[in-house]
């Protein structure tokens, strides 16, 4: 199987209170896919379930991301989510809270059917 990258979408998500990296990551993925309709998949003789979806999430604390919860933001395909160091954390003036910003890259590939 050879993968052919078809779509790359980027998104940003924010959790304003609570430092919830998963919430910010889910919002980033939602932002990335919100304006997409991948109609070309059927033109290639595939279904949405044939898509291979690789998601990279950048957040300050990658270990705080529930990747299974983030994967549920994608309605189709075989989904893999990887969290890496990135994003931003903006401390509150009091130092007791922070704004967590996550960035997402969502890459959709299809099998070209060649050996």
N, CA, C and O of each residue as an XYZ file, in Angstrom:
460
protein
N       0.849     -1.180      0.000
C       0.000      0.000      0.000
C       0.891      1.239      0.000
O       1.829      1.350      0.789
N       0.578      2.161     -0.896
C       1.275      3.450     -0.911
C       0.256      4.541     -0.607
O      -0.778      4.653     -1.265
N       0.571      5.330      0.394
C      -0.324      6.428      0.764
C      -0.097      7.615     -0.154
O       1.033      7.942     -0.518
N      -1.196      8.247     -0.514
C      -1.131      9.490     -1.267
C      -1.798     10.561     -0.413
O      -2.981     10.465     -0.088
N      -1.021     11.585     -0.054
C      -1.580     12.680      0.746
C      -2.524     13.483     -0.136
O      -2.156     13.938     -1.219
N      -3.739     13.644      0.348
C      -4.771     14.345     -0.419
C      -5.113     15.710      0.165
O      -5.345     16.661     -0.582
N      -5.146     15.815      1.456
C      -5.577     17.048      2.124
C      -4.691     17.284      3.345
O      -4.360     16.346      4.070
N      -4.316     18.524      3.562
C      -3.687     18.941      4.814
C      -4.472     20.143      5.315
O      -4.563     21.165      4.634
N      -5.033     20.015      6.502
C      -5.798     21.110      7.111
C      -5.137     21.483      8.436
O      -4.603     20.623      9.136
N      -5.177     22.761      8.770
C      -4.628     23.238     10.025
C      -5.724     23.903     10.842
O      -6.660     24.479     10.287
N      -5.603     23.822     12.160
C      -6.590     24.456     13.019
C      -5.992     24.878     14.344
O      -4.906     24.442     14.726
N      -6.722     25.734     15.036
C      -6.312     26.203     16.353
C      -7.493     26.070     17.302
O      -8.637     26.330     16.928
N      -7.207     25.665     18.529
C      -8.239     25.565     19.553
C      -7.736     26.120     20.863
O      -6.541     26.075     21.156
N      -8.655     26.643     21.649
C      -8.285     27.314     22.897
C      -9.165     26.825     24.045
O     -10.374     26.657     23.892
N      -8.533     26.601     25.196
C      -9.263     26.442     26.451
C      -8.896     27.662     27.284
O      -7.754     27.805     27.721
N      -9.871     28.540     27.502
C      -9.613     29.824     28.140
C      -9.366     29.680     29.644
O      -8.587     30.448     30.211
N     -10.008     28.720     30.295
C      -9.812     28.517     31.736
C      -9.656     27.024     32.002
O     -10.415     26.209     31.478
N      -8.688     26.682     32.801
C      -8.591     25.299     33.240
C      -7.402     24.515     32.727
O      -7.149     23.406     33.199
N      -6.666     25.058     31.774
C      -5.488     24.358     31.236
C      -5.831     22.974     30.710
O      -5.061     22.033     30.906
N      -6.972     22.831     30.045
C      -7.405     21.535     29.527
C      -6.870     21.349     28.109
O      -7.456     21.837     27.143
N      -5.750     20.638     27.999
C      -5.097     20.431     26.710
C      -5.974     19.618     25.763
O      -5.954     19.854     24.555
N      -6.741     18.668     26.286
C      -7.614     17.860     25.435
C      -8.732     18.716     24.849
O      -9.048     18.590     23.666
N      -9.329     19.576     25.654
C     -10.388     20.459     25.156
C      -9.844     21.358     24.045
O     -10.478     21.517     23.002
N      -8.677     21.940     24.271
C      -8.070     22.802     23.258
C      -7.741     22.004     21.999
O      -7.936     22.500     20.889
N      -7.249     20.787     22.154
C      -6.901     19.940     21.007
C      -8.140     19.553     20.208
O      -8.117     19.594     18.977
N      -9.219     19.180     20.889
C     -10.462     18.831     20.197
C     -10.984     20.032     19.411
O     -11.463     19.883     18.287
N     -10.892     21.209     19.998
C     -11.341     22.415     19.307
C     -10.447     22.720     18.102
O     -10.935     23.206     17.082
N      -9.164     22.443     18.209
C      -8.250     22.663     17.090
C      -8.582     21.739     15.915
O      -8.569     22.169     14.762
N      -8.877     20.483     16.208
C      -9.251     19.535     15.153
C     -10.581     19.954     14.528
O     -10.728     19.944     13.306
N     -11.533     20.317     15.357
C     -12.826     20.784     14.847
C     -12.636     21.995     13.945
O     -13.262     22.086     12.889
N     -11.780     22.921     14.353
C     -11.489     24.097     13.539
C     -10.882     23.695     12.204
O     -11.219     24.276     11.172
N     -10.001     22.718     12.208
C      -9.324     22.287     10.984
C     -10.283     21.674      9.979
O     -10.140     21.893      8.776
N     -11.250     20.917     10.449
C     -12.125     20.187      9.512
C     -13.470     20.858      9.269
O     -14.229     20.420      8.406
N     -13.770     21.896     10.003
C     -15.099     22.506      9.968
C     -15.531     22.960      8.571
O     -16.715     22.892      8.240
N     -14.603     23.414      7.765
C     -14.959     23.973      6.456
C     -14.614     23.029      5.309
O     -14.497     23.467      4.164
N     -14.452     21.749      5.599
C     -14.053     20.786      4.575
C     -15.196     19.843      4.241
O     -15.953     19.410      5.109
N     -15.294     19.543      2.961
C     -16.179     18.500      2.474
C     -15.389     17.737      1.426
O     -15.129     18.252      0.338
N     -15.013     16.532      1.747
C     -14.091     15.781      0.904
C     -14.834     14.927     -0.125
O     -14.780     13.698     -0.081
N     -15.505     15.575     -1.024
C     -16.311     14.887     -2.035
C     -15.459     14.108     -3.033
O     -15.945     13.146     -3.628
N     -14.218     14.493     -3.227
C     -13.355     13.839     -4.202
C     -13.093     12.368     -3.871
O     -12.732     11.592     -4.755
N     -13.269     11.987     -2.629
C     -12.994     10.608     -2.208
C     -13.819      9.626     -3.027
O     -13.297      8.606     -3.479
N     -15.080      9.915     -3.221
C     -15.957      9.031     -3.998
C     -15.546      9.001     -5.472
O     -15.668      7.972     -6.138
N     -15.059     10.135     -5.972
C     -14.612     10.202     -7.361
C     -13.454      9.227     -7.603
O     -13.262      8.742     -8.718
N     -12.698      8.951     -6.561
C     -11.560      8.044     -6.670
C     -11.948      6.596     -6.391
O     -11.083      5.728     -6.272
N     -13.261      6.336     -6.287
C     -13.720      4.979     -6.040
C     -13.550      4.526     -4.606
O     -13.543      3.327     -4.329
N     -13.413      5.468     -3.696
C     -13.227      5.162     -2.284
C     -14.441      5.653     -1.496
O     -15.306      6.351     -2.024
N     -14.480      5.275     -0.230
C     -15.498      5.795      0.669
C     -14.792      6.608      1.752
O     -13.577      6.493      1.909
N     -15.524      7.418      2.493
C     -14.889      8.158      3.592
C     -14.202      7.241      4.612
O     -13.263      7.659      5.289
N     -14.660      6.018      4.719
C     -14.057      5.080      5.672
C     -12.686      4.589      5.208
O     -11.924      4.042      6.006
N     -12.361      4.781      3.915
C     -11.055      4.392      3.383
C      -9.961      5.408      3.706
O      -8.780      5.142      3.485
N     -10.346      6.551      4.221
C      -9.363      7.597      4.497
C      -8.442      7.188      5.645
O      -8.858      6.534      6.601
N      -7.188      7.591      5.520
C      -6.205      7.431      6.584
C      -5.959      8.844      7.100
O      -5.491      9.705      6.356
N      -6.270      9.083      8.356
C      -6.219     10.430      8.922
C      -5.167     10.476     10.024
O      -5.289      9.813     11.054
N      -4.137     11.271      9.784
C      -3.070     11.460     10.763
C      -3.182     12.858     11.335
O      -3.158     13.843     10.597
N      -3.304     12.944     12.649
C      -3.461     14.223     13.334
C      -2.257     14.450     14.231
O      -1.872     13.582     15.015
N      -1.668     15.637     14.102
C      -0.598     16.045     15.010
C      -1.108     17.251     15.783
O      -1.551     18.243     15.203
N      -1.036     17.143     17.100
C      -1.489     18.202     17.996
C      -0.277     18.792     18.701
O       0.513     18.065     19.304
N      -0.133     20.110     18.624
C       0.924     20.801     19.356
C       0.344     21.494     20.572
O      -0.497     22.384     20.439
N       0.784     21.095     21.762
C       0.336     21.692     23.029
C       1.530     21.782     23.974
O       2.507     21.052     23.809
N       1.455     22.678     24.968
C       2.571     22.804     25.907
C       2.904     21.507     26.660
O       4.073     21.226     26.924
N       1.885     20.725     27.004
C       2.094     19.467     27.745
C       1.456     18.321     26.960
O       0.297     17.987     27.201
N       2.195     17.712     26.022
C       1.624     16.647     25.186
C       1.054     15.476     25.984
O       0.103     14.836     25.535
N       1.607     15.190     27.140
C       1.121     14.089     27.958
C      -0.258     14.325     28.541
O      -0.895     13.387     29.021
N      -0.727     15.558     28.508
C      -2.044     15.897     29.051
C      -3.169     15.715     28.040
O      -4.334     15.935     28.371
N      -2.842     15.318     26.812
C      -3.862     15.168     25.771
C      -4.388     13.738     25.757
O      -3.616     12.783     25.676
N      -5.704     13.604     25.835
C      -6.371     12.315     25.670
C      -6.551     12.113     24.166
O      -7.521     12.597     23.581
N      -5.617     11.399     23.546
C      -5.626     11.262     22.086
C      -6.860     10.505     21.582
O      -7.330     10.763     20.474
N      -7.379      9.589     22.374
C      -8.592      8.867     21.970
C      -9.781      9.824     21.898
O     -10.610      9.706     20.996
N      -9.874     10.754     22.822
C     -10.958     11.742     22.800
C     -10.814     12.668     21.600
O     -11.809     13.035     20.974
N      -9.587     13.043     21.280
C      -9.354     13.907     20.117
C      -9.732     13.169     18.833
O     -10.327     13.761     17.932
N      -9.393     11.883     18.743
C      -9.703     11.092     17.549
C     -11.201     11.051     17.266
O     -11.605     10.932     16.110
N     -12.020     11.145     18.293
C     -13.475     11.100     18.118
C     -14.014     12.329     17.392
O     -15.170     12.331     16.968
N     -13.201     13.368     17.241
C     -13.621     14.559     16.491
C     -13.688     14.272     14.992
O     -14.342     15.004     14.250
N     -13.018     13.215     14.547
C     -12.985     12.861     13.130
C     -14.064     11.830     12.842
O     -14.059     10.751     13.436
N     -14.989     12.142     11.942
C     -16.129     11.249     11.734
C     -15.835     10.014     10.893
O     -16.608      9.056     10.925
N     -14.735     10.011     10.140
C     -14.459      8.899      9.217
C     -12.986      8.551      9.225
O     -12.142      9.311      9.698
N     -12.707      7.372      8.683
C     -11.331      6.974      8.428
C     -10.671      6.278      9.590
O     -11.223      6.158     10.683
N      -9.458      5.823      9.307
C      -8.589      5.250     10.319
C      -7.769      6.407     10.861
O      -6.962      6.996     10.142
N      -7.976      6.729     12.129
C      -7.417      7.956     12.708
C      -6.284      7.627     13.680
O      -6.401      6.743     14.529
N      -5.185      8.366     13.528
C      -4.062      8.309     14.462
C      -3.813      9.721     14.964
O      -3.705     10.657     14.172
N      -3.722      9.875     16.280
C      -3.464     11.188     16.876
C      -2.158     11.124     17.650
O      -1.940     10.228     18.466
N      -1.294     12.098     17.375
C      -0.018     12.215     18.075
C       0.070     13.612     18.669
O      -0.138     14.605     17.972
N       0.376     13.686     19.947
C       0.560     14.980     20.610
C       2.052     15.259     20.732
O       2.837     14.394     21.119
N       2.424     16.499     20.390
C       3.824     16.916     20.454
C       3.927     18.237     21.205
O       2.927     18.922     21.417
N       5.127     18.580     21.598
C       5.371     19.854     22.286
C       5.134     20.994     21.300
O       5.677     21.001     20.195
N       4.319     21.950     21.717
C       4.014     23.094     20.863
C       2.919     23.924     21.499
O       2.762     23.932     22.720
N       2.162     24.622     20.665
C       1.078     25.438     21.184
C       1.589     26.550     22.088
O       2.758     26.932     22.026
N       0.701     27.059     22.923
C       1.038     28.138     23.847
C       0.274     27.986     25.140
O      -0.813     27.410     25.175
N       0.851     28.504     26.194
C       0.137     28.664     27.454
C       0.364     30.100     27.902
O       1.500     30.534     28.093
N      -0.730     30.826     28.065
C      -0.670     32.216     28.476
C      -1.141     32.286     29.926
O      -2.331     32.119     30.195
N      -0.222     32.532     30.866
C      -0.607     32.559     32.287
C      -1.561     33.714     32.594
O      -1.455     34.796     32.016
N      -2.481     33.466     33.503
C      -3.354     34.525     34.008
C      -2.520     35.472     34.864
O      -1.449     35.110     35.352
N      -3.019     36.665     35.034
C      -2.287     37.663     35.837
C      -2.040     37.180     37.259
O      -1.017     37.501     37.865
N      -2.980     36.409     37.784
C      -2.835     35.922     39.160
C      -1.903     34.719     39.250
O      -1.440     34.368     40.335
N      -1.628     34.089     38.111
C      -0.759     32.922     38.099
C      -1.445     31.633     38.480
O      -0.793     30.592     38.548
N      -2.744     31.669     38.732
C      -3.458     30.464     39.157
C      -4.159     29.749     38.013
O      -4.672     28.647     38.206
N      -4.195     30.338     36.843
C      -4.886     29.756     35.699
C      -4.097     30.114     34.452
O      -3.121     30.860     34.530
N      -4.504     29.597     33.315
C      -3.831     29.922     32.063
C      -4.749     29.635     30.896
O      -5.682     28.839     30.998
N      -4.475     30.288     29.797
C      -5.121     29.998     28.518
C      -4.233     28.978     27.816
O      -3.033     29.205     27.664
N      -4.807     27.862     27.388
C      -4.062     26.840     26.666
C      -4.474     26.891     25.202
O      -5.659     26.822     24.874
N      -3.483     27.012     24.329
C      -3.727     27.074     22.886
C      -3.093     25.850     22.233
O      -1.914     25.562     22.439
N      -3.888     25.137     21.447
C      -3.418     23.956     20.726
C      -3.474     24.226     19.231
O      -4.367     24.917     18.740
N      -2.510     23.671     18.522
C      -2.508     23.702     17.063
C      -2.673     22.276     16.568
O      -2.145     21.331     17.154
N      -3.423     22.140     15.469
C      -3.646     20.814     14.888
C      -3.288     20.823     13.414
O      -3.587     21.772     12.690
N      -2.644     19.751     12.985
C      -2.456     19.473     11.562
C      -3.178     18.163     11.295
O      -2.873     17.138     11.904
N      -4.142     18.205     10.375
C      -4.920     17.023     10.020
C      -4.570     16.661      8.578
O      -4.838     17.424      7.651
N      -3.970     15.487      8.405
C      -3.541     15.041      7.083
C      -4.375     13.839      6.684
O      -4.423     12.838      7.398
N      -5.036     13.945      5.527
C      -5.875     12.875      5.010
C      -5.157     12.254      3.804
O      -4.773     12.945      2.860
N      -4.990     10.930      3.867
C      -4.350     10.195      2.776
C      -5.272      9.072      2.332
O      -6.175      8.658      3.060
N      -5.026      8.593      1.130
C      -5.722      7.421      0.606
C      -4.692      6.430      0.078
O      -3.594      6.820     -0.320
N      -5.044      5.169      0.075
C      -4.216      4.131     -0.520
C      -4.380      4.243     -2.039
O      -5.502      4.254     -2.546
N      -3.266      4.324     -2.756
C      -3.371      4.465     -4.211
C      -3.616      3.129     -4.917
O      -3.789      3.092     -6.136
N      -3.629      2.039     -4.156
C      -3.942      0.736     -4.732
C      -2.767      0.072     -5.418
O      -2.913     -1.026     -5.955
N      -1.613      0.702     -5.414
C      -0.417      0.134     -6.048
C       0.409     -0.622     -5.023
O       0.462     -0.249     -3.852
N       1.037     -1.665     -5.467
C       1.861     -2.492     -4.569
C       3.175     -1.822     -4.255
O       3.989     -2.375     -3.516
